[in-house]
Amino acid sequence: MSLDTQTGDALVDDESSLLAYVSSAVTAVALGLAVAGIATIFGVFDLTTTVSGLSAFDYFGIGFVGLGVVLVGIGVASRIGVIDTKPDRTAGALPAAVFGLIGFVVGSLIGSSTLGFSTFWPVFGIIGGVSLAAATLLPREDLGVTIPAGGLALFGGLTFLSGLITPSWTWEPIAGSATYTGTFVIPFLALFLGLLTAWVGAEAYGGFGTRGRQMGAYLLIGANAVGMLSLLVILVAFVVSKGFAPMTRGIRFGLFWEPLTWFYFPPIDKYVVIEGPLVWFYWPFVMEGVALMTEINGIFPAIVGTVWVVFGAVVFAIPLGVGAAVFLTEYAERGWFTKLVEISTDGLWSTPSIVYGLFGLAFLVPRLGNTTSLLSGMLVLGFMMLPLVVITSREALKSVPDDYRDASAALGVGKWETIKSVVLPAAMPGVITGAILGIGRIAGETAPILLVMVSDPFPSRATDVFAPEFAFVSDFPFVHAQVIDPNALLQPTSALPYQLYAIITAGVGQRESFAWGTALVLLLVVLSFYVIGIGSRMYFRRKLEQ
C-alpha cells in the first residue's frame, strides 16, 4: 500500500469519527431537550427554574439554536465533500410530506398569530408547506433532511430567545375559545423539536442513505417504546403517590397470646369464636364500608362487587367464546357465514360500552326483576368481553399447525378428541391472552354497570353471593346443591369504577384522598387479574413444552 493511500484512509477514518462524534452529540442533546420538555409538562420543574444563572426556558432556546446550526453545518459539509457520507439522490416522499405538514402548521400560525392575517392564514400555511416540502424533496438527501430540521430548530430557538414566545405568553385562536399558554406550548415544542432533530442526528450518524434511514427509524421506534413504558410507569407512580397514604390509613395488626372467646370481624359484621393464639390484621380502607359511625370509610363492598361481576362475566364469556371459535375454525366451512361472524365480532368489539349498558337496561333489567342487579352487570360485561374472546381464540386456533391435527388423525383419533386433547391445549396460551385483554377492559368499565348494576354507590355491607347454608334442593325430578344464593344475584351491588365515579361527583368525607385511595385499589385489583391470567398462560405454555 502506498503512502498516499494510507494517508487517504486515515483522513476518511478521521472524517467518519468526527461525523460520528458530532451526530452522536446532536442526538444526545436533542433527546435531552425532549426529555426536559416532558419533565416540564409533568411538573418535575418549571420553565423559570434556574441553573447557573439561566432558566430552563433559556436553555431550550440556546439548545435548539445550537442544534440548528450544527445540523445545517453537517448537511453542508456532507454536500461539499468535507465529510464522507453516502446520501441518496433525494430524501424521499415521506420526509417531504412530514416536513410539508410541519411547514403548513408553522406558516399558518405565523400568518394568523404573528402577522395578524386571521382570514388568510391558509395562504401562509400553503406557502410554508410547499416551501419546506420542496426544500426536503429537491436537494440531495443530506441537505434535504438537515436543512429543514436544522432550520426548524433554529427558528424555534430564536423564537424563544427573542421573546416572541415566553412562559407568560398566551394565545386565544378564536375569541371565547381555549387559551394556550407558554407554560404548555414551550415544553410541547421542545419535545417535538427534540425528537425531530434527534431523528436527523441519527440519520447523520449512519451517513445518510439506507443505513442512515435505518438508524433514524431505530431511534424513533426506541423512543416510542421508551415513551410508552415511561408513561405507564409515571401513571402508576402518580396514582401510588396520591393513593398510598389514604389507602393504608388506620392499618393495625397484632398478636393475642391468650385464648379468646369472641372476636369481631368487620368485613362480615359478625363475631367469630377464636380459641388459642391469634395474629390479627385490620385494614379499614379495604375491610370496611361507608357508614356514619365508621372512623375510616372503606370500599370493601365495592371490591367484592368488582370481583364478583368480573368473575361472572368471565364464566359467561370464555366458554361461549371458545366454543364459538372452535366451531367456526374446526367445523364451519369457510364462506359467507364465517365472514359475517368475523365482521360482526369486529364491530361488536369496537362498540362503545355505553351501548352495551343501554342494551342491558332495555333488555336485561326488565327480565331480571325489573331492577338493577349483579346478574345484569355480569351478563352485560360478559357480552362486552365475548367478541374479543371469539376473535383471539380463533386466531389462536388458526395458529396451531395442521401437522398436529394430521398426526392425531393418522393415529385414528376422532375429530373432537383431537380438538380437545391436541388443538385446544396448543392454543390455550393465546386464548388466555385474549381473556386477559378482555378482563382489562371490563374491569374498569363504569357506564354499563352504572345503568344495570348499582343503586347505592356507598354501601356499608358487601353482597354475599353464596347461599346462607349449603343444602341440597329438590325440584322434581332434579336434585341439586344450592351453593349460590339466587336472591343475591338479583340485588344491586356497587363496584370500584362506579364508586370512584360517585366519589368524584358526590364526595364522601375527604373526597380527594378517598378517591385516590379507591383509584389505587382499583388499579391493584385489575393488576391482580392480569397476574392470574399471565400465571395461567405461563402454566399452559410450560405444559405445552413438556
C-alpha positions in Angstrom: 0.0 0.0 0.0 1.4 3.4 -1.0 1.8 6.3 1.4 -0.9 8.3 -0.4 -3.4 5.5 0.0 -2.6 5.2 3.7 -3.0 8.9 4.2 -6.3 8.9 2.4 -7.7 6.1 4.5 -6.6 8.0 7.7 -8.4 11.1 6.5 -11.6 9.1 5.8 -11.4 7.5 9.2 -10.9 10.9 10.9 -13.9 12.3 8.9 -16.1 9.4 9.9 -15.1 9.6 13.5 -15.8 13.4 13.5 -19.2 12.8 12.0 -20.0 10.1 14.5 -19.0 12.3 17.4 -20.9 15.3 16.3 -24.0 13.5 15.2 -24.0 11.5 18.5 -23.7 14.7 20.4 -26.6 16.2 18.4 -28.8 13.2 19.1 -28.0 13.1 22.8 -28.6 16.8 23.3 -31.8 16.7 21.3 -33.1 13.7 23.3 -32.1 15.5 26.5 -34.2 18.6 25.5 -37.1 16.3 24.6 -37.0 14.6 28.0 -36.7 18.0 29.6 -39.9 19.1 27.8 -41.7 16.0 29.1 -40.5 16.7 32.6 -41.8 20.3 32.3 -45.1 19.1 31.1 -45.5 16.8 34.1 -44.3 19.4 36.5 -41.0 18.0 37.6 -39.6 21.5 37.1 -41.0 24.6 35.5 -39.6 27.0 32.8 -38.4 29.5 35.4 -36.2 27.0 37.2 -32.6 28.5 37.1 -29.3 26.6 36.8 -26.1 28.5 36.7 -28.0 31.8 36.2 -30.0 30.6 33.3 -33.6 29.4 33.3 -34.9 26.2 31.7 -36.6 28.4 29.1 -33.2 29.9 28.2 -31.6 26.5 27.9 -34.3 25.5 25.5 -33.6 28.5 23.3 -29.8 28.1 23.4 -30.0 24.4 22.9 -32.2 24.5 19.8 -30.2 27.3 18.2 -27.1 25.3 18.7 -28.7 22.1 17.3 -30.0 24.0 14.3 -26.6 25.5 13.4 -24.8 22.1 13.8 -27.4 20.2 11.7 -27.1 22.7 8.9 -23.3 22.5 9.1 -23.4 18.7 8.9 -25.6 18.9 5.8 -23.4 21.5 4.0 -20.2 19.6 5.0 -21.6 16.4 3.6 -22.7 18.1 0.3 -19.4 19.7 -0.4 -17.5 16.5 0.5 -15.7 17.6 3.6 -17.1 14.5 5.4 -17.6 11.1 3.9 -21.3 10.1 3.6 -23.5 8.1 1.3 -26.7 10.0 0.8 -29.4 9.1 -1.7 -30.4 11.4 -4.6 -33.4 12.7 -2.6 -34.8 12.4 0.9 -38.0 10.8 -0.4 -41.7 11.5 -0.5 -42.4 10.5 3.2 -39.9 13.0 4.8 -41.1 15.6 2.3 -44.8 15.0 3.3 -43.8 15.2 7.0 -41.9 18.4 6.6 -44.6 19.8 4.3 -47.2 19.3 7.0 -45.0 20.9 9.6 -44.4 23.9 7.3 -48.1 24.2 6.7 -48.7 24.4 10.5 -45.9 26.8 11.1 -46.9 29.0 8.2 -50.5 29.1 9.4 -49.5 30.1 12.9 -47.2 32.8 11.7 -49.8 34.2 9.4 -52.6 34.2 11.9 -50.9 34.8 15.2 -47.7 36.7 14.5 -48.7 38.7 11.4 -52.4 39.1 12.3 -53.8 37.8 9.0 -56.6 35.7 10.7 -58.6 35.4 7.4 -55.8 34.5 5.0 -53.9 32.0 7.3 -54.4 29.1 4.8 -52.4 31.0 2.2 -49.4 31.3 4.6 -49.8 27.7 5.5 -49.7 26.6 1.9 -46.6 28.7 1.2 -44.9 27.3 4.3 -45.8 23.7 3.5 -44.8 23.8 -0.2 -41.5 25.6 0.7 -40.5 23.1 3.3 -41.6 20.1 1.2 -39.6 21.4 -1.8 -36.6 22.0 0.5 -36.8 18.4 1.5 -37.6 16.7 -1.8 -35.5 18.6 -4.4 -31.9 18.6 -2.9 -29.7 15.6 -2.2 -30.7 13.7 0.9 -28.0 15.1 3.2 -29.3 18.7 2.6 -32.9 17.5 2.3 -33.2 16.4 5.9 -30.6 18.6 7.7 -31.7 22.0 6.2 -35.4 21.7 7.1 -34.8 20.1 10.5 -32.0 22.5 11.4 -34.0 25.5 10.1 -37.0 24.5 12.3 -34.7 24.0 15.4 -33.0 27.3 14.7 -36.4 29.1 14.2 -37.7 27.6 17.4 -34.7 28.6 19.4 -34.7 32.1 18.1 -38.4 32.4 18.8 -37.7 31.5 22.5 -34.6 33.8 22.8 -36.2 36.8 21.1 -39.2 36.7 23.4 -41.9 36.0 20.8 -43.0 33.1 23.0 -42.3 33.3 26.7 -43.6 31.4 29.7 -46.2 34.3 30.2 -47.3 34.2 26.6 -50.9 33.4 25.8 -52.8 32.7 22.6 -56.5 32.6 22.0 -57.1 31.4 18.4 -60.8 32.4 18.5 -62.5 34.8 20.9 -64.0 32.8 23.7 -62.2 29.6 22.7 -59.5 27.7 24.6 -56.4 29.8 25.6 -52.9 28.3 25.0 -50.2 29.4 27.4 -46.5 29.4 27.1 -46.1 27.0 30.0 -47.7 24.4 27.8 -46.7 25.3 24.3 -42.9 25.7 25.1 -42.4 22.2 26.6 -44.6 20.7 23.8 -42.4 22.4 21.2 -39.3 21.3 23.0 -40.5 17.7 22.9 -41.4 17.9 19.2 -38.2 19.7 18.0 -36.1 17.4 20.2 -37.4 14.3 18.6 -37.2 15.8 15.1 -33.5 16.8 15.5 -32.6 13.6 17.2 -34.0 11.6 14.2 -32.0 13.7 11.8 -28.9 13.3 14.0 -29.3 9.5 14.0 -29.6 9.6 10.2 -26.4 11.7 10.0 -24.7 9.2 12.4 -25.4 6.4 9.8 -24.0 8.5 7.0 -27.5 9.1 5.4 -28.6 6.6 2.7 -30.1 3.3 3.7 -28.0 2.9 6.8 -28.9 6.4 8.0 -32.6 5.9 7.5 -32.4 2.6 9.4 -30.6 4.4 12.3 -33.3 7.1 12.3 -36.1 4.5 12.3 -34.4 2.6 15.2 -34.2 5.8 17.2 -37.9 6.7 16.6 -39.1 3.2 17.4 -36.9 3.0 20.5 -38.1 6.5 21.7 -41.7 5.4 21.2 -41.2 2.2 23.2 -39.4 4.1 26.0 -42.0 6.8 26.0 -44.9 4.3 26.3 -43.2 2.4 29.1 -42.3 5.7 30.8 -45.8 6.9 30.6 -47.1 3.7 32.1 -44.6 4.0 35.0 -45.4 7.6 35.5 -49.1 6.9 35.6 -48.8 4.1 38.1 -46.3 6.0 40.2 -48.6 9.1 40.3 -51.6 7.0 41.4 -49.5 5.3 44.0 -48.1 8.6 45.3 -51.6 10.1 45.6 -53.4 7.0 46.9 -51.0 5.1 49.1 -51.4 7.3 52.2 -55.3 7.2 52.3 -55.3 3.6 51.3 -53.1 2.5 54.2 -54.5 4.8 56.8 -55.5 3.1 60.0 -53.8 -0.2 59.4 -53.4 -2.1 62.7 -52.1 -5.6 63.4 -51.0 -7.6 66.5 -50.8 -10.9 68.2 -53.1 -12.3 71.0 -51.3 -14.9 73.1 -54.3 -15.6 75.3 -57.3 -17.6 74.1 -60.2 -15.5 73.0 -63.9 -16.4 73.1 -65.3 -13.9 70.7 -63.6 -11.8 68.0 -65.4 -9.1 65.9 -64.6 -9.5 62.2 -65.7 -6.2 60.4 -66.0 -7.5 56.8 -68.8 -9.8 57.7 -70.1 -7.8 60.6 -70.1 -10.8 62.9 -68.4 -12.2 66.0 -66.4 -15.4 65.5 -65.2 -17.8 68.1 -61.5 -17.9 68.5 -59.5 -20.4 70.5 -55.8 -20.2 71.1 -53.2 -17.6 69.8 -54.4 -15.2 67.1 -52.4 -13.0 64.7 -54.9 -10.3 63.6 -54.7 -7.7 60.9 -57.1 -4.8 60.4 -57.1 -2.7 57.2 -60.1 -0.4 57.4 -59.9 1.0 53.9 -60.3 -2.4 52.3 -62.2 -4.2 55.1 -64.9 -1.6 55.9 -67.8 0.0 54.1 -69.1 3.6 54.2 -71.1 4.3 57.4 -71.7 7.3 59.6 -70.3 5.6 62.7 -67.2 4.3 60.9 -63.9 6.0 61.9 -62.4 5.4 58.4 -64.7 4.8 55.5 -63.7 1.9 53.3 -64.5 0.3 50.0 -64.8 -3.4 50.9 -68.3 -3.8 49.3 -67.1 -2.3 46.1 -64.1 -4.6 46.0 -66.3 -7.6 46.4 -68.8 -6.4 43.8 -66.0 -5.8 41.3 -64.6 -9.3 41.8 -68.0 -11.0 41.5 -69.0 -9.1 38.4 -65.7 -9.8 36.6 -65.8 -13.4 37.7 -69.4 -13.8 36.4 -68.5 -12.1 33.1 -65.5 -14.4 32.6 -67.6 -17.5 33.4 -70.2 -16.4 30.9 -67.9 -15.2 28.1 -65.0 -17.6 28.0 -66.9 -20.9 27.5 -69.2 -19.4 24.9 -66.4 -17.5 23.1 -64.0 -20.5 23.0 -66.9 -22.8 21.9 -67.9 -20.4 19.1 -64.2 -20.1 18.0 -63.8 -23.9 17.9 -67.0 -24.3 15.8 -66.0 -21.6 13.3 -62.4 -22.8 13.0 -62.7 -26.5 13.1 -66.2 -27.3 11.9 -67.8 -24.5 9.8 -66.9 -24.2 6.2 -65.2 -21.0 5.0 -68.0 -19.0 3.4 -70.4 -16.1 3.9 -71.5 -17.3 7.3 -67.9 -17.2 8.8 -67.3 -13.8 7.1 -70.4 -12.4 8.6 -69.4 -13.6 12.0 -65.9 -12.0 11.6 -67.4 -8.7 10.6 -70.0 -8.9 13.5 -67.4 -9.7 16.2 -65.1 -6.9 15.0 -68.0 -4.5 15.1 -69.2 -5.6 18.5 -65.7 -5.3 20.0 -65.4 -1.7 18.8 -68.9 -0.8 20.1 -68.9 1.8 22.8 -69.5 0.4 26.3 -72.5 2.8 26.9 -74.3 0.9 24.1 -74.0 -2.3 25.9 -75.2 -0.6 29.0 -78.3 0.7 27.2 -79.0 -2.7 25.8 -78.8 -4.2 29.3 -81.1 -1.5 30.7 -83.7 -2.1 27.9 -83.5 -5.8 27.6 -82.0 -7.5 30.7 -83.2 -5.4 33.5 -87.0 -5.7 32.8 -86.5 -9.5 32.5 -84.4 -9.9 35.7 -86.7 -8.5 38.4 -87.1 -5.1 36.7 -84.3 -3.7 38.9 -80.6 -3.2 38.7 -78.8 -6.4 39.8 -75.4 -8.1 40.0 -76.6 -10.7 37.4 -77.4 -7.9 34.9 -73.9 -6.5 35.3 -72.3 -9.9 34.8 -74.2 -10.5 31.6 -73.6 -7.1 30.2 -69.8 -7.2 30.8 -69.9 -10.8 29.5 -71.4 -9.6 26.3 -68.7 -6.9 26.1 -65.9 -9.5 26.6 -67.4 -12.1 24.3 -66.3 -10.6 20.9 -62.7 -10.3 21.9 -62.6 -13.9 23.3 -64.0 -15.2 19.9 -61.5 -13.1 17.9 -58.4 -14.1 19.9 -59.5 -17.7 20.3 -60.0 -18.1 16.6 -56.5 -16.6 15.9 -55.0 -18.9 18.5 -56.7 -22.0 17.0 -55.6 -21.0 13.4 -52.0 -20.7 14.6 -51.9 -24.3 15.7 -50.1 -26.2 12.8 -52.2 -28.6 10.8 -49.5 -31.2 11.3 -50.8 -31.6 14.9 -54.3 -32.4 13.5 -52.9 -34.7 10.8 -50.7 -36.6 13.2 -53.6 -37.2 15.6 -55.9 -38.3 12.7 -53.2 -40.7 11.5 -53.3 -42.4 14.9 -57.1 -42.9 14.5 -58.1 -40.3 17.0 -61.5 -38.7 16.3 -62.0 -35.1 15.4 -63.4 -33.9 18.7 -60.8 -35.9 20.7 -58.1 -34.2 18.6 -59.6 -30.8 19.2 -59.9 -31.5 23.0 -56.6 -33.2 23.5 -54.3 -31.6 20.9 -55.6 -28.3 19.4 -57.1 -26.6 22.4 -54.0 -27.2 24.7 -51.8 -25.8 22.0 -54.0 -22.8 21.6 -54.6 -22.2 25.3 -51.8 -19.5 25.7 -53.5 -17.4 23.0 -56.9 -17.9 24.4 -55.8 -16.8 27.9 -54.1 -13.7 26.3 -57.5 -12.8 24.8 -59.1 -13.3 28.2 -56.5 -11.1 29.9 -57.2 -8.3 27.4 -60.9 -8.7 27.9 -60.7 -8.6 31.6 -58.5 -5.5 31.4 -61.3 -3.7 29.5 -64.4 -4.8 31.5 -62.8 -4.5 35.0 -62.6 -0.7 34.7 -65.9 0.0 32.9 -68.3 2.4 34.5 -71.0 3.2 32.0 -72.6 -0.3 31.8 -72.7 -1.0 35.5 -74.0 2.5 36.1 -77.1 1.6 34.2 -77.7 -2.1 35.1 -76.0 -3.0 38.3 -75.8 -0.3 41.0 -78.1 1.7 43.1 -76.4 2.7 46.4 -72.9 4.0 45.5 -71.6 3.7 49.0 -73.0 0.5 50.6 -72.0 -0.4 54.1 -72.0 -4.2 53.6 -70.9 -6.4 50.7 -73.1 -8.6 48.7 -72.9 -12.2 49.9 -73.4 -14.3 46.8 -73.0 -17.7 48.5 -76.1 -19.4 49.9 -76.5 -18.9 53.7 -76.3 -22.7 54.2 -75.1 -25.4 51.8 -78.1 -27.6 51.1 -79.5 -30.0 48.5 -82.6 -28.6 46.9 -85.3 -30.8 45.3 -87.0 -29.6 42.2 -88.7 -32.7 40.8 -87.3 -34.6 39.0 -83.9 -32.9 39.8 -81.9 -32.6 42.9 -79.1 -30.0 43.0 -76.8 -28.5 45.6 -77.6 -24.8 46.3 -74.3 -23.0 46.6 -75.2 -19.6 45.1 -78.0 -17.5 46.5 -80.2 -16.5 43.6 -81.7 -13.6 45.5 -78.2 -12.1 46.0 -77.6 -12.2 42.2 -80.8 -10.2 41.7 -79.8 -7.5 44.1 -77.9 -4.3 43.2 -74.3 -4.0 44.3 -71.5 -1.5 44.0 -68.2 -1.8 42.1 -65.0 0.1 42.3 -65.3 2.0 38.9 -68.7 3.3 39.8 -67.8 4.1 43.4 -64.8 6.1 42.2 -67.1 8.0 39.8 -69.6 8.6 42.6 -66.9 9.8 45.0 -65.7 12.3 42.5 -69.2 13.6 41.7 -70.8 13.4 45.1 -68.0 13.1 47.7 -67.8 11.3 50.9 -65.8 13.0 53.7 -62.3 13.6 52.5 -63.3 13.4 48.9 -60.0 13.8 47.1 -57.9 11.4 49.3 -60.7 8.9 49.3 -60.9 9.0 45.5 -57.2 8.5 45.1 -57.2 5.6 47.5 -60.1 4.0 45.6 -58.3 4.5 42.3 -55.2 2.8 43.7 -57.2 -0.2 44.9 -58.9 -0.4 41.5 -55.5 -0.4 39.8 -54.3 -3.2 42.2 -57.4 -5.3 41.6 -57.1 -5.0 37.8 -53.4 -5.9 38.0 -54.2 -8.9 40.2 -56.5 -10.1 37.4 -53.6 -9.7 35.0 -51.2 -11.6 37.3 -53.7 -14.5 37.5 -54.1 -14.5 33.7 -50.3 -14.3 33.0 -49.6 -17.1 35.5 -52.2 -19.3 33.8 -50.7 -18.6 30.4 -47.2 -19.5 31.6 -48.5 -22.7 33.1 -50.1 -23.8 29.9 -47.0 -22.9 27.9 -44.8 -25.0 30.2 -47.2 -27.9 29.8 -47.1 -27.4 26.1 -43.3 -27.5 26.0 -43.1 -30.7 28.1 
